[in-house]
Each structure stands twice: as structure tokens, then as C-alpha cells.
């Protein structure tokens, strides 16, 4: 079974208002799930708009990332109040939590991304973390959200940093899927790879203008929809191997090191992407990898994205951090083993050590 896309998608300016008639047909007792203080006013708008539709509306906020402690607490609220849907309004962790909870309780999820930081509003997948933000596992869900509301006016309010993170995460779709799935003969997988190539090209062309918040420029709308919609479609059509490889495996490992500063999913994936290309150069004799690194490095610097693990606040040469990251990256069932060549802990230590000490020449 393959869950390719949400059942209904509303996109563009005022998509939220356009979605209300459909939402009122779906639910009578929705729960609005959120997290951040900075998006409280948007969730209040969503709450009031649903209440004005004569719905019995509840709300709850996550305390941590998408973790079992929060999930259990929210499930109890839903069961106690006979709630019949989850409206997940926020970033990737909120959207993943809402999808997971709705899937567990067999009620519909309505995803309302409030930034373009990930494609989590689209996918039938949730990433589970500890309450300290350490990655535990991916969970495949039975379906994508019932309704996805991708309102450009909502996303305009998000910080530029979230869009930069979304660009890095979406760029990884091409670099990961093209190496893991290029020899698969399934036509849909091959089409997904080609979509991811067009996605990459569009982000390389439009990403800078979008980051500069040129809202009236088509580049901004194209870029946020590439990050939040097209990136999800690639995973939906292509399946598991079109979603992740080394870049996401390294992200998952880096989250195991707890630091005072929180970094966004795509910010860490971007560093993992640069490391993946260096792995391809070393282990797969990819002659174009160094050129790709330089091309991405220019864009990432312009988007104020971190380009080393050190810039994520982690010194890999202290506290056995290098060993911990290499161990988790290469553990059994890690996505890094989707690569078409063998990679082991010793390789990872060598690649990361060299990468953290080098100066990339442009």
C-alpha cells in the first residue's frame, strides 16, 4: 500500500478561509494542536474561525518535540472529550505529532503548516523523538492527512530561517533519491526522481529571492510550495527510498548530541547533505560531488545555513561525539544503508574528521 498525498489540498492566499466549508463537513469536535508562542495568534484565529462555524473546538499545545510523553497526554485529552479530529497547526514536529495521534485514534488529521520548513504537512510519516529532541525512529502511517491547508498568508509570517531550513531539507530529495533509487525499474520511482531534480533546480534558481521575503515575486510562492508540497509528493510517489539516505541518517545521529541551542530539522539535514556528497566522493568515486558541494555551499551561506557540525554547536573532537555520531549513523536499519555501496563506522569517522577540519574553496 502506498499513501501518495492528502485527500484534499487548499493552497495559496487565504487557503484557510477557503477550506472552512470542507472542514465543517469533516468534523464537529476538532482539537487544534500547536506549540510555539510566536504562532499563538494564528492558532487563535484558527480556533475562532472554527468556533464561528458552530463547532465545539478544543486546543492543546505540545511541550516538547514529537515525543511519546506529549503524544500520550494529547491522546488522553482527545479521548476524554470525545474529540473527532486533529487540526495540527505549526512546524514539522507539530504536524508529525498531529498525524501520529490521529492515526493511532483512527480520526482524521487536518494539517495546517505555519512555515515552509518541512513537507511534514503532506506525508504519511511521523518522526518520533525523545523529549530532549533525540531522534528515535520513523513511523509509517496508514494515510496522509485528510486535508492539507497550505495558506501563503500564514507562511508569510514565519521567520526566514524556517524557509532556509525547508530549502535545505527539500534539496536533499534529489541528492538522496538519485543515488538510492536510480537503478530501480519502477516507473513511479523514476518519475519521483525526475520531479526531485526539477525541485532542486527550482530551489537553486528561486531560493535566494524567496529567502529575501519578496512575497510578490513568483519565486517566493514557487519556493514555499516546493518545500512544503512537491517535496512531500516525491516521497509519496517514490516511497521509502526516495525519502532518505545519508543526509537524513546523519541528521538523526547528530540529534543524539544534546546541545543548549536548538537547530531546525533542515538545518541539520543540510550539513548531512554536504557530508553525504563527501562520502560519495570517497567511497563511490563520484567526480561531481566536490562541484555539488561547492554549489550548495554558496547557496547555504547566502541562506545563513550552518555548513559544518561545529556550526551546530557540536565539537566532534570532544566528549566522544565523533564516535557517537558515527555509531548512530551506521547502526542497523539506518537509512545510510540505502546507499548502493557499503559504509561503516570507520568511514564515517574519517569523512567527518576531514570535513570538520577543511576549508571549502569556492
N, C-alpha and C positions, 0 to 999 in steps of 0.2 A: 504493500500500500504506500502511496506517495501523496503527501499533503502539499500541494503546489502553492496555493495562495489563499488569502482571506476570501470569504464568500462574497462580500461587498466592500468596495473601496470608494471613499469620498476623498477627493484631493483638490487642492487649490485654495484660494482665498475664501474664507467663510465656509469651508467644508463642514465645520462643526454644525453650523446652523442648518445646512442642507441635510445633514444626517439625522436630525431630530425625529422626523416622521418615521423613519425606518427603525430607529432605536425604540421608540414608543410602542411599535408593533412587537418588539422582541422581549421587552422586559417591563415589569411593574414595580419591582423592588430592587433596584440596582445598588451596588456598593461602588463608590468611587475610591480607587486605591491610588495613593501618591506617596511622596516622600519629602522633597526639598521645600524649604521655607520660601525660596525665591519663586516657586511656582504656585504658592498658595492661592494667589489671586486668580490664576487661571482655573484651578480646581474649584474655587468658589463660584466662578462663572458657570462652569460645567454643572455644579451642584444646583445652582439657582435655575439654570435653564431647564434641567430635568424636572425639578420641582414644579416649575411653571407648566410642565406638560402633565401635571396631576399624577406624577409618580411618587412613590414612597422611597425617598433617597437616603442612603446611609453613606458614611465616609470613614476611612481608616488610613493611617499612614504607616509605612514601614519605618522601623528604627535602624535597620542595618541594610546590607545588600540583600540579594535574593537568597535567603538562608532559611533553614528549616525552622528556626525559632520564630521568625516572623511569619512564615507560612502557616505554622500550626496555630498561632494566635489569630491570624486573619480568618482561617477556616472555622474556628470556633465562633467568631463574630457572625459569620455568614450563616452557619447552622442555627445559631441561637435566634437569629432574626428572620429566618425563612427568606433570605435574600436569593434572588433568582438570576443574577448576572454580575459580572465584574467589569467595571469600566476602569481600565488601567491607564492612568494619565501621568506621563513622566518620561524619564530616560530608560535606558536598556534594562536596568535592574528592576525597576517598577514594572515594566512591560513583561519581563520574564516571570516575575512573581505572579502577576495577574493571570497570565496564561496557564502557569502551572497549577495555581489554585483552582481556576475554572475547570481545568482538565480533570483534576482529582475529584471534584464535586459534580462533574458532568453538567455544568451550567455554561452558558455562552460567555465568551470574553469579547469585549469591545476595546480595542487598543487605540489610544489617542496619544501618539508621540508628541512631546513638547520640545523636542530638539531633533536634529538630524544626526545624532551621534552614533546610531547603530541602525540595523534593519530589524531589530527585535520586534517591532510592531507588526511585522509581516509573517514571521516564521513559526513553524510548528516545533519549536525547540526552546528549552529553557536551560540556562547555565546556573548551576547551584554552587553557592559559595558558603564558607563559614561566616559567622557574624563579624569576623575580622577582615573579611574580603579575600580569603584564600580560596582559589578555585577547587571544587570537589569533583564535579562531573557535569556532562551534558545529559539532559533528559529529552528524549524524543516524545512529542505529544501526539495525541490522536488526530488533531486538526489544527489548522491555522486559526487565528481569531475569526469570529463570525463577522465582525465589522471592523474595518480599519479606517480611522478618520485622520487624514494627513492634511491638517489645516495650516496653510502657509502663514497665516496671521499669528497663529500660536508659535510657530517655529521661528518667526522673526524676532521674538522676544528672548530667545536663547542666546547665551554668550557665544562669541566667535570661536572660543576654544572647543565647544561641543561640535561645531561643524568641522573644524580641523580634525578632530578625533574621528568623526564619521567618514571623512575623506580617506584617512589612513586605513580604516577598517575596510572600506569598500574597495580600495585599491588592491588589498590583499586577495580579493576574489580571483582576479586574473592570475596573479603570481602563484597562488596555491592551486587553483583548479587546473591551470595549464600544465603543471608538472605532474599532478597526481592522476589526471584523467585523460591525458591526450591520446593514450593508446586504447581507451575503451571504445568499443564499436557502437555502443548505444547512441542512436541519433539524437535523442533529447539531451544526453550528456554533452555531446559535441556542440549542440546549439547553445547550451548553457555556457560553455567555454567561450564561444564566439560573442555572446552577449557580454560576458565579463571583459572581453578585450575592448569592445566598444565602450563599456563602462569606464575602463581605465583611461582610454583616450579622451573621453569627455571630461573626466576629472583632471587630467593633466592640462587640458585646454582651459576649462572654466573654473577650476578650483580656486585660483588666486583671486579672481574678481568676486566670486561668491564669498570668500573669506573676508573681503573688504566691505561686505554688507551692502553691495549695490543691489538693493531689493528690486528696483525697477528693471534691472538688466536681466535678460533671459538666462544668463549664466547662473544666477542665484537659484532660480526655480529649478533649472536643469540639474544643478549640483545637489540640492537637498533631496530631490526625488531619486537621483542616482544612489545616494547614500541610504535613504530610508525605504525605497521601493524596489528599484532594479536589483540592488544587492541581495534583497530577500528573494526575488524571483530566480536569481541564479541558483541559490541553494535549493529552492523549491523544485525547479526543473531538473537540476543536475544531481540532487541527492547528497548524501553524506560526504562523498569525496570531493564534491565541488564546493564544500563549505570551508574546510580547514586543512592545513598541513603544518609545516614547521612554524610559520609565523604565529599561529594560534597556540601551538604546543608550547612555544617559548613564552608566550603571554601567560599561559596557565602556570608555568613554572615560576615566572617572575613574581606572580601574585603570592607565592608561598612565603616570600620575604616580606615581613610586616615593616612598614616604614611610617613615619609620622605624617607624611604628605600623601594624599590620595591622588592617584592618576586615573584618567578615564580609560576605558577598555581599548579604544582605538589608538590612544597614545602609546600604550604598551605594545599593541599589535604592530604598530609602525616600526618600533625597534626590532621586534621579532621578524618583520619582513626584511629589513636590512640584513639581519643575521642569516635568514634563510637563503638569501641570494649569495652570501659569502660561503655558506655550506655547499650550495650548488656549484660554485666556482671550484671549491676544494675537492669535493667528492664526486662530482658529475662532469667535471671539465667543461662547465658552461662558460663559453668565451664571452658571452654578452652580459654576464652577471655583474661585472665591475662597472660596465657602462650603465646598466639599470640602477645600480646603487648610486652612482653619481647623479643620474637624472632625478631619482627620488629624493636624494639628499638636498638638492636645490629647492625642490618644492616643499619639503618638510621644514627646512629652515625658514622659508617665506611664510609658512603657516604656524611658526613658533612651536613646532612639534619637537619632542625630545628625539635624539638620534643615537643615544647610547644608553646602556643600563645605568651608567653613572649619573646621567641626567634625570633618571627616575628616582634618584636619591639612594641608590644602592651601590656600594663599593664591592665589586665581586671578589676583590682580593682580601676581604676581611670576613671574619666570623664564618668561615667555611661556606660563604654564599655561592661561590662558583660551583662547588661540589653539589650543593643543594639544588641549584638551578639545573645543572646537567643531569642529576639523578631524576628529577621530576619530569624533565623534558623527554627522557629516554625510557621512562617506566613502561611496563607492559600496557598495551592498548592505547598508548599515546598517539595522537594524530600525526606525530612526526614519522611514524612508521608507514604512513600513506605515501611517503616519498618512494620513488622507484629504485632506490639504492639503500644499502644498509647504513645506518648511522648509530653510533654508540656513545656512551658517556665520555670516553676519551676524546672522540672527535669534537663533541660539544665543548669540552674544556679548552681544547686547542683553539677552536673558532672564536669563542667568546673572549678568551685571553688576548688573542691577537687583535680582535675588533676593538676592544675597550682601550687598547694602547695606541691604536693607529690614528693618524690624521688623514681624513679623506680629502684627496686633492681633486678639485673640480676643474 
